[in-house]
């Protein structure tokens, strides 16, 4: 019985240390929309998105997300919002008709 208890204690200690290390290093369990050195861009007139290299303009057919409305993590507030909204050719935010 004491061997089983020791194994559980050791496992618990390892998990606690891993959790503490993640917190202390700022590690997040959320999946980033883009990798390091990239920023997210939105397809003009659609709900598609891509990642562009930092310091470069968005590729043709894409635009930067409006300031303050940039998704950072998959499933966050803005990632969800842009699944039903887009930016038109004039830069206006518009709702995407359902089914597109």
LOLUM-672119 format. One record per residue (C-alpha): residue number from 1; residue in three letters; x, z, y. Coordinates in Angstrom, 2 decimals. Last residue first. Layout:
<NUM, "ALA", <X, Z, Y>>
...
//
This chain:
<100, "UNK", <-20.74, -47.23, 31.26>>
<99, "UNK", <-23.85, -45.90, 29.48>>
<98, "UNK", <-25.05, -43.79, 32.38>>
<97, "UNK", <-24.48, -45.30, 35.81>>
<96, "UNK", <-21.26, -43.98, 37.34>>
<95, "UNK", <-21.78, -41.69, 40.31>>
<94, "UNK", <-19.94, -42.74, 43.43>>
<93, "UNK", <-16.97, -41.40, 45.39>>
<92, "UNK", <-16.20, -43.80, 48.22>>
<91, "UNK", <-12.79, -45.48, 48.42>>
<90, "UNK", <-14.16, -48.87, 49.52>>
<89, "UNK", <-13.45, -50.47, 46.13>>
<88, "UNK", <-15.44, -47.69, 44.41>>
<87, "UNK", <-14.16, -44.27, 43.31>>
<86, "UNK", <-15.54, -42.80, 40.11>>
<85, "UNK", <-18.03, -40.27, 38.78>>
<84, "UNK", <-19.48, -39.29, 35.40>>
<83, "UNK", <-16.29, -38.56, 33.41>>
<82, "UNK", <-14.63, -37.71, 36.73>>
<81, "UNK", <-16.47, -34.37, 36.88>>
<80, "UNK", <-15.22, -33.26, 33.45>>
<79, "UNK", <-11.58, -33.84, 34.36>>
<78, "UNK", <-12.30, -32.17, 37.70>>
<77, "UNK", <-13.60, -28.90, 36.23>>
<76, "UNK", <-11.05, -28.72, 33.40>>
<75, "UNK", <-11.54, -30.48, 30.05>>
<74, "UNK", <-7.99, -31.81, 29.76>>
<73, "UNK", <-5.87, -30.06, 32.36>>
<72, "UNK", <-4.82, -30.99, 35.90>>
<71, "UNK", <-7.74, -33.05, 37.17>>
<70, "UNK", <-7.39, -34.00, 40.86>>
<69, "UNK", <-10.31, -33.27, 43.15>>
<68, "UNK", <-8.49, -31.46, 46.00>>
<67, "UNK", <-7.24, -34.72, 47.49>>
<66, "UNK", <-9.16, -37.72, 46.16>>
<65, "UNK", <-7.75, -39.07, 42.88>>
<64, "UNK", <-5.09, -41.72, 43.37>>
<63, "UNK", <-6.13, -45.29, 42.73>>
<62, "UNK", <-6.16, -47.71, 39.82>>
<61, "UNK", <-6.87, -51.44, 39.50>>
<60, "UNK", <-3.21, -52.38, 40.06>>
<59, "UNK", <-0.87, -49.57, 39.05>>
<58, "UNK", <-0.75, -46.42, 41.21>>
<57, "UNK", <2.15, -46.25, 43.71>>
<56, "UNK", <5.43, -44.77, 42.53>>
<55, "UNK", <7.09, -41.46, 43.41>>
<54, "UNK", <5.86, -39.77, 40.26>>
<53, "UNK", <5.28, -42.18, 37.39>>
<52, "UNK", <1.61, -43.03, 36.90>>
<51, "UNK", <-0.73, -41.47, 34.36>>
<50, "UNK", <-3.96, -43.16, 33.36>>
<49, "UNK", <-7.70, -42.87, 33.90>>
<48, "UNK", <-10.85, -44.71, 32.96>>
<47, "UNK", <-14.16, -43.70, 34.49>>
<46, "UNK", <-14.84, -46.95, 36.25>>
<45, "UNK", <-15.06, -48.63, 39.67>>
<44, "UNK", <-11.40, -48.09, 40.54>>
<43, "UNK", <-9.61, -46.64, 37.50>>
<42, "UNK", <-8.36, -43.13, 38.32>>
<41, "UNK", <-4.75, -41.96, 38.56>>
<40, "UNK", <-3.08, -38.85, 37.13>>
<39, "UNK", <0.47, -37.87, 38.17>>
<38, "UNK", <3.75, -38.16, 36.29>>
<37, "UNK", <7.11, -36.37, 36.43>>
<36, "UNK", <6.15, -33.98, 33.67>>
<35, "UNK", <3.36, -35.19, 31.45>>
<34, "UNK", <-0.18, -36.01, 32.47>>
<33, "UNK", <-3.62, -34.45, 31.84>>
<32, "UNK", <-1.98, -31.20, 30.73>>
<31, "UNK", <-3.25, -29.62, 27.52>>
<30, "UNK", <-4.24, -25.99, 28.05>>
<29, "UNK", <-2.40, -23.35, 25.98>>
<28, "UNK", <-0.31, -22.52, 29.00>>
<27, "UNK", <3.27, -21.32, 29.13>>
<26, "UNK", <4.03, -19.35, 32.27>>
<25, "UNK", <7.26, -18.05, 30.76>>
<24, "UNK", <6.12, -14.41, 30.78>>
<23, "UNK", <2.69, -15.19, 29.36>>
<22, "UNK", <4.05, -17.32, 26.52>>
<21, "UNK", <6.72, -14.73, 25.74>>
<20, "UNK", <4.12, -11.95, 25.62>>
<19, "UNK", <1.98, -13.98, 23.20>>
<18, "UNK", <4.97, -14.67, 20.96>>
<17, "UNK", <5.98, -11.00, 21.03>>
<16, "UNK", <2.45, -9.90, 20.12>>
<15, "UNK", <2.33, -12.42, 17.25>>
<14, "UNK", <5.68, -11.21, 15.89>>
<13, "UNK", <4.62, -7.55, 16.18>>
<12, "UNK", <1.34, -8.22, 14.40>>
<11, "UNK", <3.15, -9.96, 11.57>>
<10, "UNK", <5.58, -7.05, 11.26>>
<9, "UNK", <2.73, -4.53, 11.27>>
<8, "UNK", <0.81, -6.52, 8.67>>
<7, "UNK", <3.91, -6.74, 6.46>>
<6, "UNK", <4.51, -2.99, 6.83>>
<5, "UNK", <0.88, -2.20, 5.87>>
<4, "UNK", <1.18, -4.36, 2.75>>
<3, "UNK", <4.42, -2.61, 1.81>>
<2, "UNK", <2.82, 0.82, 2.44>>
<1, "UNK", <0.00, 0.00, 0.00>>
//
